[in-house]
Amino acid sequence: MNHPITPSCNEVRTTFKKIWGYEDFRPPQGEIVNTLLAQKDALIIMPTGGGKSICFQLPALLQTGLTLVVSPLVALMENQVQELLQHHQKAALLHSELPSSQRRTTLQALERQQLRLLYLSPETLLSTPVWERLCHPQLRINGIILDEAHCLVQWGDTFRPAYRRLGAVRPALLKSKPPGTKISIAAFTATADPLAQKIISTVLQLQQPEVFRLNPYRPNLHTSVRIAWTPRSRKQQLLQFIQNRPQQPGLIYVRTRRDSENLAAWLAGMGYDTASYHAGLGATERRAVEANWLGGKIPFVVCTCAFGMGINKPDVRWVIHFHAPHLLSEYVQEIGRAGRDGKPAQALTLVSEPTGWLDPEDKQRQEFFQEQMRSQQQIAQQLVKKLPKTGEVNAVTKQFPDGATALALLHSSGQLNWLDPFHYTITSKIKNQPTTQSQAAKQMHQYLTTKQCRWQFLLHAFGFDREAANWRCGHCDNCH
């Protein structure tokens, strides 16, 4: 049984200061640390740059046993683990890009119980070599942390179906451990509206979670939306914005890999030092771009949503959305990269004129996104007829190329239960219409066209209605 010996407040503060050098917590960091030390489930929503990672790293380092950190991106894991190793802490990571020798070393350290924190993706967590070791009865696991938990909502139905199986992880692990063992689960994110919070809690099967919610408002972040009447005008506005901020660190967000490469090439042709960044680049290339940007060798990067999560550069002065994101949660994540040092920062979004006559690109992008969602739903419903009522996920994915996505979508619509992380049973007709991203996409469109204070809109959207009641930030384009 792993009844934790809870460290005293004094011990917690001393370790906090010794590792990170801070005198005291920022609220609600202290309460979150205590919640996790007491091995209670938790859902934590704090703005980007609010010090979330310390909230789960500190309890993990204070306990004997292992804490698993499920994280969506390699860059995010690498940054956090690197920092922990610099502080001489027992942390490691596992992902598909690792050389096999490093992978072996980490798996051995896991078997020998030499780790306090192990970072991995949902897919790696559910891979056979890792899962078998985690199920060893002697391996003590204190908790599972889901970092950037909004990815479960954004990607879990289609792009990363393994997210939908995470709720079955704790019960399956507990079956392999001594009776009376406790494993807590905590989900951390900067953006989750009330619906996303409900999905996260339901999928992860959180048990009476303590909920910590801080609103996303950042007083130093000045938001604005501008219409670009033609594709040429969009580029001109971008150029003018950059010219007015020479050598200031920034980020330009686009939607696709191709856009990222084309726009970076165009800006390089204009004499700017920049680079393209997207998930299709090799690990070495990605690391090089990150290092050049963090070190100030290139002032800005032209990137897709694959860039920035967990990368901490405090002095980013601006973020431009050359294309608007599809979802409000992505938008808040991405503008949150700017102004982490508390100094003024700009967040500009460029949009086509509403009719789409002069520049139909935005409209086409939106329609393509919604069409993709619809067709994936249809494929899933057609596959239902062919899938075995009870089955094993790897067998299904071997037989049907879209099998994993179909299972995730069926789980999302309440038609499927996971018996454990690998075996499912299909139950019945659609219980709940899958809350497709199209609802969320509508909200993004409303934000871009609203005449009210932009921060007031965001507070409402993320469920902070009381705070939003008479809100005027005074510094967005609409307040001006």
C-alpha positions as CSV (number, residue, x, y, z in Angstrom):
1,M,0.0,0.0,0.0
2,N,1.3,3.4,-0.7
3,H,0.0,5.6,2.1
4,P,2.1,8.7,1.4
5,I,4.1,10.2,4.2
6,T,3.1,13.8,3.7
7,P,6.0,16.3,3.9
8,S,5.6,19.2,6.3
9,C,4.9,22.7,5.0
10,N,8.5,23.6,6.0
11,E,9.9,20.7,4.0
12,V,7.8,21.7,0.9
13,R,9.0,25.3,1.1
14,T,12.6,24.3,1.6
15,T,12.6,22.0,-1.4
16,F,10.8,24.6,-3.5
17,K,13.5,27.2,-2.6
18,K,16.4,24.7,-3.0
19,I,15.4,23.6,-6.5
20,W,13.8,26.7,-8.0
21,G,15.1,29.5,-5.8
22,Y,11.7,31.1,-5.1
23,E,10.9,32.3,-1.6
24,D,7.1,31.6,-1.8
25,F,4.3,30.3,-4.0
26,R,2.1,32.4,-6.2
27,P,-1.6,31.6,-5.3
28,P,-3.0,29.0,-5.9
29,Q,0.3,27.0,-6.3
30,G,0.6,26.2,-2.6
31,E,-2.9,24.7,-2.5
32,I,-2.4,22.7,-5.7
33,V,0.9,21.2,-4.3
34,N,-0.9,20.2,-1.1
35,T,-3.8,18.7,-3.0
36,L,-1.4,16.5,-5.1
37,L,0.6,15.6,-2.0
38,A,-2.7,14.4,-0.4
39,Q,-3.2,12.2,-3.5
40,K,-6.5,13.8,-4.5
41,D,-7.7,14.2,-8.1
42,A,-7.6,17.7,-9.5
43,L,-8.4,19.8,-12.5
44,I,-6.3,22.9,-12.8
45,I,-6.9,25.8,-15.2
46,M,-4.2,28.5,-15.0
47,P,-3.1,31.0,-17.6
48,T,0.0,30.3,-19.7
49,G,3.2,31.4,-17.8
50,G,1.3,30.9,-14.5
51,G,3.8,28.3,-13.1
52,K,1.8,25.2,-13.7
53,S,4.6,22.7,-14.1
54,I,6.1,23.4,-10.7
55,C,2.7,22.5,-9.2
56,F,3.1,18.9,-10.2
57,Q,6.9,18.6,-10.3
58,L,7.4,19.6,-6.7
59,P,5.0,17.0,-5.2
60,A,6.5,14.3,-7.4
61,L,10.0,15.1,-6.2
62,L,8.9,15.1,-2.6
63,Q,7.4,11.6,-2.7
64,T,9.0,8.2,-3.0
65,G,7.6,6.5,-6.1
66,L,6.9,7.5,-9.6
67,T,4.7,10.2,-11.2
68,L,3.8,9.8,-14.8
69,V,3.4,13.0,-16.8
70,V,1.4,12.5,-20.0
71,S,2.4,15.3,-22.4
72,P,1.4,16.0,-26.1
73,L,4.6,17.3,-27.6
74,V,8.2,16.1,-27.7
75,A,9.5,19.7,-27.4
76,L,7.4,20.3,-24.3
77,M,8.8,17.1,-22.6
78,E,12.3,17.9,-23.6
79,N,12.2,21.4,-22.2
80,Q,10.8,20.3,-18.8
81,V,13.1,17.3,-18.4
82,Q,16.1,19.3,-19.4
83,E,15.3,21.9,-16.7
84,L,14.8,19.2,-14.1
85,L,18.1,17.5,-15.0
86,Q,19.9,20.8,-14.7
87,H,18.5,20.9,-11.1
88,H,19.9,17.3,-10.6
89,Q,16.4,15.7,-10.3
90,K,15.4,12.1,-11.2
91,A,13.4,12.8,-14.3
92,A,13.4,11.1,-17.7
93,L,11.3,11.0,-20.9
94,L,10.2,8.4,-23.5
95,H,9.1,9.2,-27.0
96,S,9.3,7.7,-30.5
97,E,12.2,9.9,-31.6
98,L,14.7,8.7,-28.9
99,P,17.7,6.7,-29.9
100,S,17.2,3.0,-28.8
101,S,20.1,3.2,-26.4
102,Q,18.6,6.1,-24.5
103,R,15.2,4.4,-24.5
104,R,16.8,1.2,-23.0
105,T,18.5,3.3,-20.3
106,T,15.3,4.9,-19.3
107,L,13.3,1.7,-19.3
108,Q,16.0,0.2,-17.0
109,A,15.8,3.2,-14.7
110,L,12.0,2.7,-14.6
111,E,12.4,-1.0,-13.6
112,R,14.9,-0.1,-10.9
113,Q,12.6,2.6,-9.5
114,Q,15.2,5.2,-9.9
115,L,12.8,7.9,-11.4
116,R,10.5,10.4,-9.7
117,L,9.1,11.8,-12.9
118,L,8.6,10.1,-16.3
119,Y,7.4,12.1,-19.2
120,L,5.7,10.3,-22.1
121,S,3.0,10.8,-24.7
122,P,-0.4,8.9,-24.5
123,E,0.8,6.6,-27.4
124,T,4.1,5.8,-25.6
125,L,2.3,5.2,-22.3
126,L,0.1,2.6,-24.0
127,S,2.9,0.9,-26.0
128,T,3.6,-2.7,-24.9
129,P,7.2,-2.3,-23.5
130,V,6.2,0.6,-21.3
131,W,2.8,-0.7,-20.2
132,E,4.2,-4.1,-19.1
133,R,6.8,-2.3,-16.9
134,L,4.2,0.1,-15.4
135,C,2.0,-2.9,-14.5
136,H,4.8,-4.5,-12.4
137,P,3.3,-5.1,-8.9
138,Q,6.4,-3.7,-7.2
139,L,6.5,-0.5,-9.2
140,R,5.1,2.3,-7.0
141,I,3.1,4.9,-9.0
142,N,1.8,7.9,-7.0
143,G,0.0,9.8,-9.7
144,I,-0.7,10.5,-13.3
145,I,-0.5,14.1,-14.6
146,L,-2.1,15.1,-17.9
147,D,-0.2,18.2,-19.0
148,E,-1.8,20.5,-21.6
149,A,-5.1,18.7,-21.0
150,H,-7.0,20.7,-23.6
151,C,-5.3,18.5,-26.2
152,L,-7.5,15.6,-25.0
153,V,-10.5,17.7,-26.2
154,Q,-8.9,19.2,-29.3
155,W,-7.1,16.1,-30.6
156,G,-8.6,13.1,-28.8
157,D,-11.5,12.4,-31.2
158,T,-9.4,12.3,-34.4
159,F,-5.8,13.3,-34.5
160,R,-4.6,11.6,-31.3
161,P,-7.2,8.9,-30.5
162,A,-5.0,7.4,-27.7
163,Y,-6.2,10.3,-25.5
164,R,-9.6,8.8,-25.4
165,R,-8.2,5.6,-23.7
166,L,-6.6,7.4,-20.8
167,G,-9.6,7.0,-18.5
168,A,-9.0,3.2,-18.4
169,V,-5.4,3.6,-17.3
170,R,-5.8,4.1,-13.6
171,P,-8.2,1.1,-13.0
172,A,-6.0,-1.2,-15.1
173,L,-2.8,-0.2,-13.2
174,L,-4.6,-0.6,-9.8
175,K,-5.5,-4.2,-10.7
176,S,-1.8,-5.0,-10.9
177,K,-0.8,-3.2,-7.6
178,P,-1.1,-4.3,-4.0
179,P,-4.6,-3.8,-2.4
180,G,-5.2,-0.3,-1.0
181,T,-2.8,1.4,-3.5
182,K,-3.9,4.9,-4.4
183,I,-3.1,6.6,-7.7
184,S,-4.3,10.2,-8.2
185,I,-4.9,12.0,-11.5
186,A,-4.5,15.7,-12.1
187,A,-5.2,17.5,-15.4
188,F,-3.5,20.9,-16.1
189,T,-4.3,23.3,-18.9
190,A,-4.4,27.1,-19.6
191,T,-7.6,26.9,-21.6
192,A,-10.7,24.9,-21.0
193,D,-14.2,26.2,-21.3
194,P,-17.0,24.6,-19.2
195,L,-17.7,22.0,-21.8
196,A,-14.0,21.1,-22.2
197,Q,-13.7,20.8,-18.4
198,K,-16.6,18.4,-18.4
199,I,-15.1,16.3,-21.2
200,I,-11.7,16.1,-19.4
201,S,-13.2,15.1,-16.1
202,T,-15.4,12.4,-17.8
203,V,-12.8,10.9,-20.0
204,L,-10.2,10.7,-17.3
205,Q,-12.8,9.5,-14.8
206,L,-11.7,12.1,-12.2
207,Q,-13.0,11.3,-8.7
208,Q,-14.4,14.3,-6.8
209,P,-11.6,16.5,-8.2
210,E,-10.5,19.6,-6.5
211,V,-10.9,22.3,-9.2
212,F,-8.6,25.4,-9.4
213,R,-9.6,28.0,-12.0
214,L,-7.8,31.2,-12.7
215,N,-9.3,33.4,-15.5
216,P,-7.2,33.9,-18.6
217,Y,-7.0,37.7,-18.5
218,R,-3.5,39.2,-18.9
219,P,-3.5,43.0,-18.4
220,N,-0.3,43.4,-20.4
221,L,-1.6,41.6,-23.5
222,H,-3.2,43.9,-26.0
223,T,-5.4,42.1,-28.5
224,S,-6.6,43.3,-31.9
225,V,-8.2,41.9,-35.1
226,R,-7.6,43.6,-38.5
227,I,-9.3,42.9,-41.8
228,A,-6.9,42.1,-44.7
229,W,-8.9,42.9,-47.9
230,T,-6.7,40.9,-50.2
231,P,-4.0,38.2,-49.9
232,R,-1.5,41.0,-50.8
233,S,-2.8,43.3,-48.2
234,R,-2.4,40.5,-45.6
235,K,1.3,40.3,-46.4
236,Q,1.7,44.1,-46.4
237,Q,0.1,44.4,-43.0
238,L,2.3,41.7,-41.6
239,L,5.4,43.4,-43.1
240,Q,4.4,46.8,-41.7
241,F,3.8,45.3,-38.2
242,I,7.3,43.6,-38.2
243,Q,9.1,46.7,-39.6
244,N,7.6,48.8,-36.7
245,R,9.2,46.3,-34.2
246,P,12.7,45.7,-35.3
247,Q,14.5,42.9,-33.6
248,Q,11.7,42.4,-31.1
249,P,11.1,38.6,-30.4
250,G,7.8,37.4,-31.8
251,L,5.8,34.5,-33.4
252,I,3.8,34.3,-36.6
253,Y,1.1,31.6,-36.5
254,V,-0.2,30.0,-39.7
255,R,-2.5,26.9,-40.1
256,T,-0.6,24.5,-42.3
257,R,3.0,23.2,-42.9
258,R,2.9,24.5,-46.4
259,D,1.8,28.0,-45.3
260,S,4.6,28.0,-42.7
261,E,7.3,27.1,-45.3
262,N,6.0,29.5,-48.0
263,L,5.6,32.5,-45.7
264,A,9.1,31.9,-44.1
265,A,10.6,31.8,-47.6
266,W,8.9,35.0,-48.6
267,L,10.0,36.8,-45.5
268,A,13.6,35.5,-46.0
269,G,13.4,36.9,-49.5
270,M,12.5,40.2,-47.9
271,G,15.8,40.0,-45.9
272,Y,14.4,38.8,-42.6
273,D,16.2,36.2,-40.5
274,T,13.4,33.7,-39.8
275,A,12.6,30.0,-40.0
276,S,9.6,27.7,-40.6
277,Y,8.5,25.3,-37.8
278,H,6.0,22.5,-38.0
279,A,5.4,19.0,-36.9
280,G,6.7,17.6,-40.2
281,L,10.3,18.7,-39.5
282,G,12.8,16.2,-38.1
283,A,13.7,16.4,-34.4
284,T,17.1,17.9,-35.0
285,E,15.7,20.6,-37.3
286,R,13.0,21.5,-34.7
287,R,15.5,21.7,-31.9
288,A,17.8,24.0,-34.0
289,V,14.9,26.4,-34.7
290,E,13.9,26.5,-31.1
291,A,17.5,27.1,-29.9
292,N,18.0,29.9,-32.5
293,W,14.8,31.6,-31.5
294,L,15.3,31.2,-27.7
295,G,18.9,32.4,-28.1
296,G,17.9,35.5,-30.1
297,K,19.6,34.4,-33.3
298,I,16.3,34.7,-35.2
299,P,13.8,37.3,-33.9
300,F,10.7,35.4,-35.0
301,V,9.5,32.0,-36.3
302,V,6.7,31.2,-38.8
303,C,5.0,28.3,-37.1
304,T,2.0,26.0,-36.9
305,C,0.3,25.2,-33.6
306,A,3.1,22.6,-33.0
307,F,5.3,25.4,-31.7
308,G,5.3,27.1,-28.4
309,M,3.6,24.7,-25.9
310,G,5.7,24.8,-22.8
311,I,8.6,26.7,-24.5
312,N,9.3,29.5,-22.0
313,K,10.7,32.7,-23.5
314,P,9.6,35.5,-21.2
315,D,10.3,38.5,-23.6
316,V,8.1,37.7,-26.6
317,R,6.7,41.1,-27.5
318,W,4.2,40.1,-30.2
319,V,2.2,37.2,-31.6
320,I,0.6,37.5,-35.1
321,H,-2.0,35.1,-36.3
322,F,-1.5,35.4,-40.0
323,H,-4.4,33.0,-40.2
324,A,-6.9,32.8,-37.3
325,P,-7.0,29.5,-35.4
326,H,-10.1,27.3,-35.7
327,L,-10.7,27.2,-31.9
328,L,-10.7,29.8,-29.2
329,S,-8.7,27.6,-26.9
330,E,-5.9,27.4,-29.5
331,Y,-6.0,31.2,-29.8
332,V,-5.7,31.8,-26.1
333,Q,-2.9,29.3,-25.9
334,E,-1.0,30.9,-28.7
335,I,-1.4,34.6,-27.7
336,G,-0.3,33.4,-24.2
337,R,3.2,33.0,-25.5
338,A,3.6,36.8,-25.5
339,G,4.5,39.0,-22.6
340,R,5.2,36.4,-19.9
341,D,7.6,38.9,-18.3
342,G,4.6,41.1,-17.5
343,K,5.7,43.9,-19.9
344,P,3.3,45.1,-22.7
345,A,2.9,42.7,-25.6
346,Q,0.7,42.8,-28.8
347,A,-1.5,40.0,-30.2
348,L,-2.7,40.8,-33.7
349,T,-5.0,38.6,-35.8
350,L,-5.5,39.1,-39.6
351,V,-8.8,38.0,-41.1
352,S,-10.3,38.1,-44.6
353,E,-13.2,40.5,-45.3
354,P,-16.4,38.8,-44.2
355,T,-17.9,38.1,-47.6
356,G,-14.9,36.1,-48.8
357,W,-15.2,37.6,-52.4
358,L,-11.9,39.3,-52.5
359,D,-10.0,36.6,-50.5
360,P,-11.9,33.4,-50.0
361,E,-9.0,31.6,-48.2
362,D,-10.3,32.0,-44.6
363,K,-13.7,30.8,-45.6
364,Q,-12.3,27.8,-47.5
365,R,-10.1,26.9,-44.6
366,Q,-13.0,27.0,-42.2
367,E,-15.2,24.9,-44.6
368,F,-12.4,22.4,-45.1
369,F,-12.0,22.0,-41.3
370,Q,-15.7,21.4,-40.9
371,E,-15.9,19.0,-43.8
372,Q,-13.1,17.0,-42.4
373,M,-14.9,16.7,-39.0
374,R,-18.1,15.6,-40.8
375,S,-16.5,13.0,-42.9
376,Q,-14.6,11.5,-40.0
377,Q,-17.9,11.1,-38.1
378,Q,-19.5,9.4,-41.1
379,I,-16.5,7.0,-41.5
380,A,-16.8,6.1,-37.7
381,Q,-20.6,5.4,-38.0
382,Q,-20.1,3.2,-41.1
383,L,-17.3,1.3,-39.3
384,V,-19.6,0.5,-36.4
385,K,-21.4,-2.0,-38.6
386,K,-18.2,-3.8,-39.4
387,L,-16.4,-3.7,-36.1
388,P,-16.6,-6.6,-33.6
389,K,-18.8,-5.6,-30.7
390,T,-16.0,-6.4,-28.3
391,G,-12.5,-6.2,-29.4
392,E,-8.9,-5.2,-29.0
393,V,-7.6,-1.9,-30.4
394,N,-4.4,-3.1,-32.1
395,A,-6.4,-5.9,-34.0
396,V,-8.9,-3.3,-35.1
397,T,-6.3,-0.8,-36.3
398,K,-4.5,-3.6,-38.3
399,Q,-7.8,-4.5,-40.1
400,F,-9.2,-0.9,-40.6
401,P,-6.9,2.0,-41.4
402,D,-9.3,4.5,-39.6
403,G,-10.0,2.1,-36.8
404,A,-8.3,4.0,-33.9
405,T,-10.1,7.2,-34.9
406,A,-13.4,5.4,-35.3
407,L,-13.1,3.9,-31.8
408,A,-12.3,7.4,-30.3
409,L,-15.3,9.0,-32.0
410,L,-17.6,6.1,-30.8
411,H,-16.3,6.7,-27.3
412,S,-16.9,10.4,-27.7
413,S,-20.6,9.8,-28.7
414,G,-21.2,7.4,-25.8
415,Q,-21.4,4.3,-27.9
416,L,-18.3,2.6,-26.6
417,N,-16.7,1.8,-23.3
418,W,-13.1,0.9,-22.6
419,L,-12.8,-2.3,-20.6
420,D,-9.1,-1.5,-20.1
421,P,-6.8,0.7,-22.2
422,F,-6.7,-2.0,-24.9
423,H,-10.1,-3.7,-25.0
424,Y,-13.4,-2.1,-25.8
425,T,-17.1,-3.0,-26.0
426,I,-19.6,-1.2,-28.2
427,T,-22.7,-0.5,-26.3
428,S,-25.6,1.1,-28.1
429,K,-26.9,3.9,-30.2
430,I,-25.5,7.4,-30.1
431,K,-26.0,8.7,-26.5
432,N,-24.7,12.2,-26.9
433,Q,-24.1,14.0,-30.2
434,P,-20.4,14.3,-30.3
435,T,-19.6,17.9,-29.4
436,T,-17.8,18.4,-32.6
437,Q,-15.3,21.2,-33.0
438,S,-17.8,23.0,-35.3
439,Q,-19.5,24.4,-32.3
440,A,-16.2,25.7,-31.0
441,A,-15.3,27.0,-34.5
442,K,-18.5,29.1,-34.5
443,Q,-17.3,30.7,-31.2
444,M,-14.0,31.6,-32.7
445,H,-15.8,33.3,-35.6
446,Q,-17.9,35.3,-33.1
447,Y,-14.8,36.4,-31.3
448,L,-13.2,37.7,-34.5
449,T,-16.3,39.7,-35.4
450,T,-17.5,40.9,-31.9
451,K,-17.8,44.6,-31.1
452,Q,-17.6,44.1,-27.4
453,C,-14.4,44.2,-25.3
454,R,-12.3,41.2,-26.5
455,W,-11.2,40.2,-23.0
456,Q,-14.8,40.3,-21.9
457,F,-15.8,38.0,-24.7
458,L,-13.0,35.6,-23.7
459,L,-13.9,35.6,-20.0
460,H,-17.5,34.7,-20.9
461,A,-16.4,32.0,-23.3
462,F,-14.3,30.3,-20.7
463,G,-17.0,30.4,-18.1
464,F,-16.0,33.4,-16.0
465,D,-19.3,35.1,-16.3
466,R,-19.2,36.9,-12.9
467,E,-15.9,38.5,-13.7
468,A,-17.0,39.4,-17.2
469,A,-20.2,41.1,-16.1
470,N,-19.1,44.8,-16.3
471,W,-15.7,44.2,-17.9
472,R,-13.8,46.6,-20.1
473,C,-10.1,45.9,-20.5
474,G,-9.5,49.4,-21.9
475,H,-6.6,48.1,-24.1
476,C,-8.0,45.9,-26.9
477,D,-8.9,47.3,-30.3
478,N,-12.6,47.4,-29.4
479,C,-12.1,49.3,-26.2
480,H,-9.9,51.8,-28.0
